[in-house]
Amino acid sequence: MEKAVLLIEHSGAHLRCLLNPEQLEFRRSAGIGSRQSLGGALTGDGLSDDPLLYRGGGQTEFTLDLLFDTSLVPQNQDTAPIADVRQLTGPLWELAENSGPGDRYGRPPTVAFLWGTRWNQRGVVAAVSERLEHFSRDGNPRRSWLRLRLLRLGREEYPEPDE
């Protein structure tokens, strides 16, 4: 199976995964919240649950865990070996930054998670975390377990260029 890729939409850059994720976790929350007033949540005697407010919409998030290891990167004669795994994972961290060139108005870049012919999810990276291990003698990490949490975007948030 071909490698999963994150396509950064404003630049067209492709960030290929070193290894495909073993699993994807999807989570959906409905657009429901507790009713509030200026003083806080609406409550009362005899209520077993807080009254609900149905806002519509909701939120879909998906989480993927990725493994990066410098020993798995193919070596060729034209490039120096990768000493620090953060050379591979740094661009993924940048996806969670809210500043950058262009007219994004403080938004992180829009990405498309593409994997084979079945996966094409557009979203923004809401969170990234990384566990580093297998350090060299000079302190460079060689392996990374990276977790990305993406929030799916609706078509109305980022319309296609021809719309």
Order of alpha helices (4+ residues) and beta strands (2+ residues): beta-beta-beta-beta-beta-beta-alpha-beta-beta-beta
